[in-house]
Amino acid sequence: MTGTPAVAVVGVHGHGSTHVRNVLRLAERGAARLAAVVDPRPVAGLTYVPPGTRWSASLDELLGGPDRPDVVVLATPIHTHLPLARTALRAGCDVLLEKPTVASLAEHAELVEVVAETGRRCQVGFQTFGSTAVDELVRLVASGALGDVRVVGAIGTWVRTAAYYARAPWAGRRTLDGVDVVDGVVTNPLAHAVATALLVAGARTAADVQDVRLDQLHAHAIEADDTSSLVVRTAGGVAVGAGLTLAAPARTPARVVVRGTAGEATLRYEHDDLEVHAGGTSWRRTFARVDLLDDLLAARADASRALRCDVASTGAFMRVLDAVRLAPDPRQVPASHVRWRGVGQDRHPVVSGIAAWCGRAALEPATFTELGAPFALAATSAAPLTRP
């Protein structure tokens, strides 16, 4: 393909601003140009959108006009991913789709079919799939340097305030107006931890996941989960555990830990930082990361080049998302096991002892309830409180 690729960003308020800035970064070196931004809300006044940038209120409006983009970046609510990606692909555009891929395993299968039907490329924004630290960890596991892998654990102890869930009608929802949203800790904020652990364990497709056990709870007054544990058994026999919360006392770096019979490795994926203890030696390094839009543009120029996070390779994660979607509603953590910090929209809950329980859930691996965590044993299935 010749010429500078034209890129449109759909959904430019919130996280979409990062994608606009990334396209502008590429534009500075002549690798792309920002053709348009799409958002139902006007973009006037957004300092990161250059003056004179074409604005459309909908993707259909953009694609129906002149100067159709070569690439569409979708940074929109989860339940809009499939219809928007389908529209862009069938219009002849390649797509960078924010994670999570779509809202169900059935939607994932449909999107994979549309990619095959159109012959276009669809990259999913699991940023860790671009990390060379992840590449190195996968290589170490495959080489046997860590011995037989006993567990791959994902640990995430983050903080989200009341403002996080007040930012949009779909935030913290399992469904909205009868449509699946699945906006919980496992499937959105800490989805990178789960997807990366599955990748390291050798699970990419839905068929690579044998079964999933879940324990979903919430401390916030929301519908979805903000504190969850899960255990995945892969078709290859590897156990993947996860202990994840948005109700920690403080945010700590999310990590994926691999424990084998001959060593242990810890990946702090937000920083592309890998620490390894094996074979009587220890080392720690920070690795580079390939930007996923850069990677998509490179693949457009070279048809033989595989995407780092092709939509088909997110099937294992989608199998976990579907287990979350179909599971019973998350249980409320009782007030006796929660301390609240901050005031107003800065308020956030802290579940008692949650950081230690997340570590145990990921590495034993077992669910909070199986481990006997008091907050899980006392949790109720009562309806969540009304948001303030």
URCORJO-V684886 format. One record per helix or strand. SS is the DSSP state (hx for helix, st for strand). FROM is the first residue (numbers start at 1). TO is the last residue. If there is no record, write none. Layout:
BEGIN
((SS:FROM:TO) (SS:FROM:TO))
END
This chain:
BEGIN
((st:5:10) (hx:16:28) (st:32:38) (st:55:56) (hx:59:63) (st:71:74) (hx:78:90) (st:94:97) (hx:105:118) (st:122:124) (hx:127:130) (st:131:131) (hx:132:143) (st:149:157) (st:159:159) (hx:162:166) (st:175:176) (st:179:180) (hx:191:200) (hx:206:208) (st:209:218) (st:227:234) (st:239:245) (st:247:247) (st:255:260) (st:263:268) (hx:269:271) (st:273:278) (st:281:286) (st:289:289) (hx:292:301) (st:310:310) (hx:311:326) (st:331:332) (hx:335:337) (st:338:341) (hx:344:346) (st:348:351) (hx:354:364) (hx:368:371) (hx:374:377) (st:380:380))
END
